[in-house]
Every structure is written in structure tokens, then in C-alpha cells.
């Protein structure tokens, strides 16, 4: 089995207004994998994120900083980063994640040895909106969450790109499975702490009207289900 330091893997982190979280994520990866190339894409943050990253770059090797002129948002930001690298594998890593245990990359690479393997990471079942699938959901899909996921770049280029969406990889992954590619589960939580909602707590969702509508529908269904459970039976 090849180690992460021996195979060409590039980690990608998207930042928007959370330089403290992003730097923490970068340092956590660097402490475990000293030779892992890392790209930080700054989505035109309205603060001093970029200057902080430039300073960090002076003291850390194999760190690339890419500045966007506008906010691409998370999914398109990941797409931008994936398309500009030539690494065969890309590790997507959320800015509010902390890697605390080594060997997760080695194990993910081992799981991805099959030529049909496309993405490796924590799998959950989601509805078409990207929210967790419920018993009332008409359809559900297996979804590898991009908080910490290994992506085969050559396969990615044959699929619809990640998009601006609450589940930015969903359409891409549905298309991949229809083409016979595999989504493989790996217990990311055993190696990586995900704060969750880190960027959201600082700058909000910014998903646009479609995302807001999907969010309202999701919580509306949950409220309807909760009320139905609490009503007395006759």
C-alpha cells in the first residue's frame, strides 16, 4: 500500500472569511503529513484572510494560495481547485475540520485501489435537496460528504462539476453511480473532527433563493412529521 507521502495527493481547502479556521485545518494536515501539498482557495473574503495566508505561506512549504476575484462559493470553488491541479487524487477538506489521527489517507487510498472507485469518505443518505433522507422522502441517494473526501480526478473530469448547493457534490455523485463508479464509505469521524457550520456561523449560508427554498421545505417536512407524531390518535 502506498502512503500519502508517496502518492500524488493534493489537499484542497476553500476559505471564505474564516482564516482562523482555515489555518487550523492547514496546520492539522501538515502536522500529520509533512509532505502533503495543500491548496487554499480564498473566495474573495471580505477580511484580511489573504494576507494571513500569504504570511503562513512564508513559513510553510508545499502550501499554495489561490485568490479568487469573486466568491465562487464552496462547490464551484472545489471544482476550480480540482481543475487546476494535475494530481491524480484530490483530498477535499473543509475549513472547519481538524485532522487529529494519521493513516486516514493511507486507508482511503487502499479502499480506492479499484479502478471503479471514484470517491471515498463518510457516506450518508440524502434526499434530492441534499438534506438527510427521511421516511417520507420520495427518493434517497448515497452521498459522500466533501468535508474530508478523496476524489479521483480523472473520473471527476467526466462528470458534471460540483455546484453551488447545500450538497455541492450530489448531482456529480448521482451521475458517477449511474456510470458504474463506486462511492466508498470510510469512517472519517474516527480521524477528523468536523466542527460543522464553521463558515455558516461567521458569514451565513449564501445559497441563494433555491437553497433557501430547499431549506424551508426540509424544515417544513420535519415540523409536519413532528406534529403528526404528537397528535392524539382516535
Protein Blocks (a to p, Z undefined) as FASTA:
>chain_A
ZZfklpccddddddehilmlmmmmmmmmmmmmmmlccddddehiabfklmmmmmmmmmpg
hiacdddfbdebjmlmmmmmmmmpcbfbdcdddfkbccfbghklmmmmmmmmpmkbmbgc
ddddddfkopacdfklmbdcddddfkbccddfklmmmpccddddfblmlmmmmmmmmnop
acddddfklmpccebhmlmmmnononojmlmmmmmmmmmmmmmmmmmmmpccZZ
